[in-house]
Amino acid sequence: MASFLSNLFGGRGSSDATLGATRTIDLSGNKFSFAMPEDFSKQMPAENLVEYLDISDLKKFDNPEYGNLIRRWWDIKESGFFGKNLGTVMMDISVQKVPENTRKEMHSNEYVIDTRLDFLFLLDESLHQRYDEFVEQTKGADPEFRYYIMDFATLMGDTLNSAYRDKVIDGKKWTAYSVGGPHSQMIVGYVLPLVKKLYMEVTFTYSPNHNVLPRYFFNTAYVKTNLIENSIRVEYEKANYLSAIVSSRAWLNTTNAQVMKSNKNELLVPLFGQDICERLALQDQQVAELTKALAKLDDEAEKE
């Protein structure tokens, strides 16, 4: 009876999430495994797990649905039997084909997946191909109803900042991104090179209910999704050259910020226009003049 009452009135919310069995997907000898809570939403559709995917034939990826491996939804609730329903999270796991270089922001060549800067550009290209239509459709609308894609990089003073974040999972450096959607929706993705022309992608679409504070919803939902993220494992096939690269000290220890810094001179003009160097030179001159003026004031103050 005590156990029954505990289950009835204590309830399980998203903060009580536990993982189920580990699933493993065979990707032509490469293995992707993960675990997830099994309290799936009963109201939302789900795609069955693909246990084997042939990634040796790139032509199969001409079908945009081919690389999809699994889709699951969860209702995010407060703890307790009467816990408030806060919103939903959708998880998608897929294998994505390296996109064609149509933006040509840095160069006009094919993207090279094992080069960190090119990997960032191919991710940026992929997101624009995926979401530009939605951004354009909601352009000019109230901010609550718009889609947002972050710029590839922003310039603060003379510091170049990447839109993309680093996340190490199971000793491998993944790259994270965020895309904003209507009604405080947030799409958060993680990508990792898989083979020369393909990469892994894990995305979570966070959708808070209208009467819920977004930050409260996100903090509650992260308890569940963090468990999934930390369970992810990628085991490369022995002949896969990317295994040594993505686990190497150079790849792991180099941050996206460092990638921006080391390529700053090559990125400034393509990203910010021809006059950016003149603007930065003028800024440096103004800083130098201000520093000189302050030093002069300090000298005069000491003489007095």
C-alpha positions as CSV (number, residue, x, y, z in Angstrom):
1,M,0.0,0.0,0.0
2,A,2.8,2.4,0.9
3,S,4.5,1.7,-2.4
4,F,1.2,2.2,-4.3
5,L,0.6,5.6,-2.6
6,S,4.2,6.6,-3.3
7,N,3.8,5.8,-7.0
8,L,0.4,7.5,-7.1
9,F,1.3,10.8,-5.4
10,G,5.0,10.9,-5.7
11,G,5.0,10.4,-9.5
12,R,8.0,10.5,-11.7
13,G,8.9,13.7,-13.4
14,S,11.7,14.6,-15.8
15,S,14.1,15.1,-12.9
16,D,13.7,11.4,-12.1
17,A,14.8,10.2,-15.5
18,T,16.7,6.9,-15.8
19,L,18.2,5.3,-18.8
20,G,17.0,2.1,-20.5
21,A,19.1,-0.5,-22.3
22,T,21.9,0.5,-24.6
23,R,21.1,0.5,-28.3
24,T,23.8,-0.1,-30.9
25,I,23.6,0.8,-34.6
26,D,26.0,-0.7,-37.1
27,L,27.1,1.8,-39.7
28,S,29.0,-0.4,-42.1
29,G,31.4,-1.5,-39.4
30,N,31.3,1.7,-37.4
31,K,29.3,1.4,-34.2
32,F,27.1,4.1,-32.7
33,S,25.6,3.4,-29.3
34,F,23.4,5.3,-26.9
35,A,20.8,4.8,-24.2
36,M,17.7,6.8,-23.5
37,P,14.8,7.0,-20.9
38,E,11.9,4.9,-22.0
39,D,9.1,7.0,-20.7
40,F,8.3,8.1,-24.3
41,S,5.4,10.4,-25.1
42,K,2.3,8.5,-25.9
43,Q,0.9,11.5,-27.9
44,M,3.7,12.0,-30.4
45,P,4.8,9.9,-33.3
46,A,8.0,7.8,-33.1
47,E,10.4,6.4,-35.8
48,N,11.7,2.9,-35.1
49,L,15.4,2.4,-34.5
50,V,17.4,1.5,-37.6
51,E,19.9,-1.2,-36.4
52,Y,22.0,-1.3,-39.5
53,L,22.7,1.4,-42.1
54,D,24.8,0.9,-45.2
55,I,26.9,4.1,-45.5
56,S,29.3,2.7,-48.2
57,D,27.0,3.9,-51.0
58,L,26.7,7.7,-50.9
59,K,24.0,7.7,-53.7
60,K,21.6,6.3,-51.1
61,F,21.9,9.6,-49.3
62,D,20.3,11.4,-52.2
63,N,17.1,10.4,-50.4
64,P,17.1,12.9,-47.6
65,E,15.3,10.4,-45.3
66,Y,17.8,7.6,-45.8
67,G,20.2,8.5,-42.9
68,N,17.5,8.8,-40.2
69,L,18.2,6.3,-37.4
70,I,15.7,7.1,-34.7
71,R,13.2,9.7,-33.5
72,R,11.6,9.8,-30.0
73,W,9.6,12.3,-28.1
74,W,9.3,12.9,-24.3
75,D,6.8,14.9,-22.3
76,I,8.7,17.1,-19.8
77,K,6.9,17.3,-16.5
78,E,7.4,18.4,-12.9
79,S,7.8,15.7,-10.3
80,G,4.7,14.4,-8.6
81,F,1.5,12.9,-9.7
82,F,0.0,16.4,-10.3
83,G,3.2,17.7,-11.7
84,K,2.7,20.4,-14.4
85,N,3.3,19.5,-18.0
86,L,6.1,21.9,-19.1
87,G,6.5,20.9,-22.8
88,T,8.1,18.3,-25.0
89,V,11.6,17.3,-26.3
90,M,12.1,15.5,-29.6
91,M,15.4,13.6,-30.3
92,D,16.6,12.8,-33.8
93,I,19.7,10.8,-34.5
94,S,20.9,10.6,-38.1
95,V,23.9,10.2,-40.5
96,Q,24.2,13.3,-42.7
97,K,26.0,13.8,-46.0
98,V,28.5,16.6,-46.3
99,P,26.7,19.3,-48.2
100,E,27.8,20.9,-51.4
101,N,29.8,24.1,-51.0
102,T,27.3,26.6,-52.3
103,R,28.0,29.5,-49.9
104,K,31.7,29.7,-50.8
105,E,32.4,31.9,-47.8
106,M,36.0,30.8,-47.4
107,H,36.8,29.0,-50.6
108,S,34.9,27.3,-53.5
109,N,36.4,23.8,-53.0
110,E,34.6,20.7,-51.6
111,Y,34.5,20.7,-47.8
112,V,37.2,18.6,-46.1
113,I,35.6,17.0,-43.1
114,D,38.9,16.3,-41.2
115,T,39.9,20.0,-41.2
116,R,38.4,21.8,-38.2
117,L,37.7,25.1,-40.0
118,D,36.2,23.3,-43.0
119,F,34.1,21.2,-40.6
120,L,32.7,24.3,-39.1
121,F,31.9,25.8,-42.5
122,L,30.2,22.6,-43.7
123,L,28.0,22.6,-40.6
124,D,27.1,26.2,-41.2
125,E,26.3,25.4,-44.8
126,S,24.1,22.5,-43.7
127,L,22.1,24.6,-41.2
128,H,21.5,27.3,-43.8
129,Q,20.3,24.8,-46.3
130,R,18.0,23.3,-43.7
131,Y,16.6,26.4,-42.1
132,D,17.0,29.4,-44.4
133,E,13.5,28.8,-45.8
134,F,12.0,29.1,-42.3
135,V,14.1,32.1,-41.4
136,E,12.9,33.9,-44.6
137,Q,9.3,32.9,-44.1
138,T,9.3,34.4,-40.5
139,K,11.5,37.4,-41.4
140,G,9.8,40.6,-40.2
141,A,7.4,38.8,-37.9
142,D,7.2,39.3,-34.2
143,P,10.3,37.9,-32.5
144,E,8.2,35.3,-30.8
145,F,7.3,33.7,-34.1
146,R,10.7,33.8,-35.9
147,Y,13.5,31.3,-36.6
148,Y,17.1,32.3,-35.9
149,I,20.4,31.0,-37.2
150,M,23.6,32.4,-35.6
151,D,26.2,34.0,-37.8
152,F,29.2,31.8,-38.5
153,A,31.3,34.2,-36.3
154,T,31.0,37.5,-34.6
155,L,33.6,40.2,-34.1
156,M,33.9,41.8,-30.6
157,G,36.7,44.3,-30.7
158,D,39.4,42.4,-32.5
159,T,38.4,39.0,-31.2
160,L,36.7,36.6,-33.5
161,N,34.1,34.4,-31.8
162,S,32.6,31.2,-33.2
163,A,28.9,30.5,-33.2
164,Y,29.7,26.8,-32.5
165,R,30.6,25.2,-29.2
166,D,32.8,22.3,-28.2
167,K,31.6,19.2,-26.4
168,V,33.7,16.2,-25.5
169,I,31.7,12.9,-25.3
170,D,33.5,9.6,-24.6
171,G,36.9,11.1,-25.5
172,K,35.8,12.6,-28.8
173,K,35.3,16.3,-29.7
174,W,31.8,17.0,-31.0
175,T,30.7,20.3,-32.3
176,A,27.5,21.8,-30.9
177,Y,25.1,24.3,-32.4
178,S,21.8,26.0,-31.6
179,V,18.9,27.2,-33.8
180,G,16.1,29.4,-32.3
181,G,12.5,28.7,-33.3
182,P,9.0,30.2,-32.7
183,H,7.6,30.3,-29.1
184,S,11.0,29.9,-27.4
185,Q,11.7,26.6,-29.2
186,M,15.3,25.7,-29.3
187,I,17.0,23.1,-31.6
188,V,20.3,21.9,-30.1
189,G,22.5,19.6,-32.2
190,Y,25.8,17.8,-31.9
191,V,27.9,16.6,-34.9
192,L,31.0,14.4,-35.4
193,P,32.8,13.3,-38.5
194,L,32.0,9.7,-39.3
195,V,33.6,9.0,-42.7
196,K,35.1,11.2,-45.4
197,K,31.7,12.4,-46.8
198,L,29.4,11.7,-43.8
199,Y,28.9,12.9,-40.3
200,M,26.9,11.9,-37.2
201,E,24.2,14.2,-35.9
202,V,22.2,14.1,-32.7
203,T,19.6,16.8,-32.2
204,F,17.1,17.7,-29.5
205,T,14.2,20.0,-30.2
206,Y,13.0,21.7,-27.0
207,S,9.5,23.0,-27.2
208,P,8.2,24.7,-24.0
209,N,4.4,25.1,-23.5
210,H,3.1,28.7,-23.8
211,N,2.3,29.1,-20.1
212,V,5.8,28.0,-18.9
213,L,8.9,30.0,-18.3
214,P,11.4,28.8,-21.0
215,R,14.4,28.7,-18.6
216,Y,12.5,26.6,-16.1
217,F,11.5,24.2,-18.9
218,F,15.0,23.9,-20.3
219,N,16.6,23.3,-16.9
220,T,14.1,20.5,-16.3
221,A,14.4,19.0,-19.8
222,Y,18.3,19.0,-19.6
223,V,18.2,16.5,-16.8
224,K,16.8,14.0,-19.3
225,T,18.8,14.9,-22.4
226,N,22.1,15.2,-20.5
227,L,21.8,11.5,-19.6
228,I,21.3,10.6,-23.3
229,E,24.2,12.8,-24.4
230,N,26.6,11.3,-21.9
231,S,25.7,7.8,-23.0
232,I,26.8,8.3,-26.6
233,R,29.6,6.2,-27.9
234,V,31.2,6.0,-31.3
235,E,33.5,3.1,-32.2
236,Y,35.1,3.6,-35.6
237,E,35.8,0.7,-37.9
238,K,39.5,-0.2,-37.8
239,A,40.3,1.0,-41.4
240,N,38.5,4.4,-40.8
241,Y,41.2,7.1,-40.9
242,L,39.0,9.5,-38.9
243,S,39.3,7.4,-35.8
244,A,42.8,8.7,-35.1
245,I,42.0,12.2,-36.1
246,V,38.9,12.9,-33.9
247,S,40.5,11.3,-30.9
248,S,43.9,12.9,-31.4
249,R,45.3,15.4,-29.0
250,A,45.4,18.1,-31.7
251,W,41.6,17.7,-32.5
252,L,40.6,17.4,-28.8
253,N,42.7,20.2,-27.4
254,T,41.9,22.7,-30.1
255,T,38.8,24.7,-29.3
256,N,36.6,26.5,-31.8
257,A,37.8,29.8,-30.4
258,Q,41.4,28.8,-31.2
259,V,40.4,27.8,-34.7
260,M,38.9,31.3,-35.2
261,K,42.0,32.9,-33.7
262,S,44.5,31.0,-35.8
263,N,42.6,31.7,-39.0
264,K,41.5,35.3,-38.2
265,N,43.5,37.0,-40.9
266,E,42.0,34.7,-43.6
267,L,38.5,35.0,-42.2
268,L,38.1,38.7,-41.7
269,V,37.5,39.9,-45.3
270,P,35.3,36.9,-46.4
271,L,33.1,37.3,-43.3
272,F,33.0,41.0,-42.7
273,G,33.8,42.7,-46.0
274,Q,36.7,44.5,-47.6
275,D,36.8,47.5,-45.2
276,I,37.1,45.4,-42.1
277,C,40.9,45.7,-42.0
278,E,40.6,49.5,-42.3
279,R,38.0,49.7,-39.5
280,L,40.2,47.5,-37.2
281,A,43.3,49.6,-38.0
282,L,41.4,52.8,-37.2
283,Q,40.2,51.2,-33.9
284,D,43.8,50.2,-33.0
285,Q,44.9,53.8,-33.8
286,Q,42.2,55.2,-31.5
287,V,43.1,52.8,-28.7
288,A,46.8,53.7,-29.1
289,E,46.0,57.5,-29.0
290,L,43.8,57.0,-25.9
291,T,46.5,55.0,-24.2
292,K,49.0,57.7,-25.0
293,A,46.7,60.4,-23.7
294,L,46.1,58.5,-20.4
295,A,49.8,58.0,-19.9
296,K,50.4,61.7,-20.4
297,L,47.8,62.5,-17.8
298,D,49.5,60.1,-15.4
299,D,52.8,61.8,-15.9
300,E,51.4,65.2,-15.3
301,A,49.7,64.0,-12.2
302,E,52.9,62.6,-10.8
303,K,54.7,66.0,-11.5
304,E,52.1,67.9,-9.5
